Amino acid sequence: MHRKAIFALAGVFLVVALFVPPVLLILNSDHDLDNFITAGSPNGLQTNGNITITDEIGENNQSTYTVAAVIEVVFVALFAVTLYYGVNHPHPKH
């Protein structure tokens, strides 16, 4: 029973690693589309100082890519460590 719990935890880590980054990217794209529609025209529209709407969207995308990559790396590493521990864990004889 102990190994089943470890493998279930590894499965949870794998599910998070596979589904959270695409969901983040989809939500970010939806947010960018809302900003683009609200802005009306991307040509020359100033949002913050000398930053146009396309520059702002590019900065938001870069931040989202970084967060998604960090989440992916952390949870894949947790999955690998948990799976390794589940396979090589010495179980006492009962």
C-alpha positions as CSV (number, residue, x, y, z in Angstrom):
1,M,0.0,0.0,0.0
2,H,2.9,2.3,0.7
3,R,4.2,2.2,-2.9
4,K,0.8,2.9,-4.3
5,A,0.7,6.2,-2.4
6,I,4.1,7.1,-3.7
7,F,3.1,6.3,-7.2
8,A,-0.1,8.2,-6.8
9,L,1.9,11.3,-5.6
10,A,4.2,10.9,-8.6
11,G,1.1,10.8,-10.9
12,V,-0.2,14.1,-9.3
13,F,3.2,15.7,-10.0
14,L,3.1,14.5,-13.6
15,V,-0.5,15.8,-14.1
16,V,0.5,19.2,-12.7
17,A,3.6,19.3,-14.9
18,L,1.6,18.4,-18.0
19,F,-1.5,20.6,-17.5
20,V,-0.6,23.7,-15.6
21,P,1.8,25.3,-18.2
22,P,-0.6,25.0,-21.2
23,V,-3.4,26.4,-19.0
24,L,-1.2,29.4,-18.0
25,L,-0.4,30.0,-21.7
26,I,-4.0,29.8,-22.7
27,L,-5.1,32.2,-19.9
28,N,-2.3,34.6,-20.9
29,S,-3.4,34.6,-24.5
30,D,-7.0,35.2,-23.5
31,H,-5.8,38.2,-21.4
32,D,-3.7,39.5,-24.3
33,L,-6.7,39.3,-26.6
34,D,-8.8,41.2,-24.2
35,N,-6.2,43.9,-23.9
36,F,-5.8,44.1,-27.7
37,I,-9.6,44.4,-28.2
38,T,-9.8,47.1,-25.5
39,A,-7.0,49.0,-27.0
40,G,-8.8,49.3,-30.3
41,S,-5.8,49.8,-32.6
42,P,-2.3,48.5,-31.9
43,N,-0.6,51.0,-34.2
44,G,1.0,53.7,-32.1
45,L,-1.3,53.3,-29.0
46,Q,0.7,54.3,-26.0
47,T,-0.1,52.4,-22.8
48,N,2.7,53.1,-20.3
49,G,5.1,55.8,-21.3
50,N,6.7,54.9,-24.6
51,I,5.5,51.3,-24.6
52,T,3.0,50.3,-27.2
53,I,0.4,47.6,-26.7
54,T,2.4,45.1,-28.7
55,D,5.5,45.7,-26.5
56,E,3.4,45.2,-23.4
57,I,2.0,42.0,-24.7
58,G,5.5,40.8,-25.5
59,E,6.7,41.5,-22.0
60,N,3.7,39.7,-20.5
61,N,4.3,36.7,-22.7
62,Q,8.0,36.5,-21.7
63,S,7.0,36.5,-18.0
64,T,4.4,33.8,-18.6
65,Y,6.9,31.7,-20.5
66,T,9.4,32.0,-17.6
67,V,6.8,31.0,-15.0
68,A,5.6,28.1,-17.1
69,A,9.1,26.8,-17.7
70,V,9.9,27.0,-13.9
71,I,6.7,25.1,-13.0
72,E,7.5,22.5,-15.7
73,V,11.0,21.9,-14.5
74,V,10.1,21.8,-10.8
75,F,7.2,19.3,-11.2
76,V,9.0,17.1,-13.7
77,A,11.9,16.9,-11.2
78,L,9.5,16.1,-8.4
79,F,7.9,13.4,-10.5
80,A,11.3,11.9,-11.4
81,V,12.5,11.9,-7.7
82,T,9.2,10.5,-6.5
83,L,9.1,7.8,-9.1
84,Y,12.7,6.8,-8.4
85,Y,11.9,6.7,-4.7
86,G,8.8,4.5,-5.3
87,V,10.8,2.0,-7.4
88,N,13.8,1.8,-5.2
89,H,12.2,2.2,-1.8
90,P,13.2,-0.8,0.4
91,H,10.0,-2.1,1.9
92,P,10.4,-4.1,5.2
93,K,9.1,-7.7,5.2
94,H,6.0,-8.3,7.3
